[in-house]
Each structure stands twice: as C-alpha cells, then as structure tokens.
C-alpha cells in the first residue's frame, strides 16, 4: 500500500502547492543603464508584478559598478 501511495503524495506536493498558493505574474520589467565619463556604470531596474490576491507590487533595484 505504501508503494502505491508514495508517488501520489509526491505528485500532490509538487502540483498541489503552487495551484493553491498561486504565483506572481510579471507585468513589466524595465532596465536602464547609464555609463558616466569617469567609467562608473549605473544600472536601474524596475519590475512590476501582480500578486494572486490582485495587488500590484513595484520593485526598484539600483546597482553601481565603479572601475
């Protein structure tokens, strides 16, 4: 009986959890890169996602590389 039940439990764990919780949907993604005269590279990334409950989240990331 355990041999028959084990694959069913594993499949339910991998398929059932994402179906119940939902997942984020990426609405937009924008990346801007600026190179200054002193060689510094600045990269700004804006990512907008829609959550399963209908709310919209905007995440901004800024990264600077100095030579």
PyMOL commands that set and color helices and strands:
alter all, ss='L'
color gray80, all
select helices_A, chain A and resi 2-21
alter helices_A, ss='H'
color red, helices_A
select strands_A, chain A and resi 25-35+41-50+56-65
alter strands_A, ss='S'
color yellow, strands_A
deselect
rebuild
show_as cartoon
